[in-house]
């Protein structure tokens, strides 16, 4: 499949249906790798969390297909509760466009926003078997902090 022309832009409340549609395009395995647990559906509360964003403590960037306006990937950081300057990072890309550089571009945009907003430490948690996420995080200079119960915890200062 040829790579569509994409635009990176912030996620907002108007993206609720597009984010839900992107989630539906993720395979069971992609959902497992993204959420570290089986995730058959998004609840209305989760969908609100993923789209009602303040763009400071919670930043999300979407890769939007310019042909139809669909969201094909997102990356976000969310400030950890009670830890100013520390945030968790997550990335997802629809299956048919994975391993094409979209996740890297999204993650780099989110890391840049985190730096602009004064965050000093970014963390990520992934399943050990998620080789794609481990490779992405290594490319972005994340270092392993801990490994337990099949999950790898990484950080970027």
Secondary structure, DSSP 8 states (H G I E B T S, - for coil): -----EEEEE--GGGHHHHHHHHHHS-HHHHHHHHSS------HHHHHHHH---SSSEEEEEEEETTT--EEEEEEEEE-TT-TTEEEEEEEE-GGGTTSSHHHHHHHHHHHHHHHTT--EEEEEEETT-HHHHHHHHHTT-EEEEEETTEEEEEE-
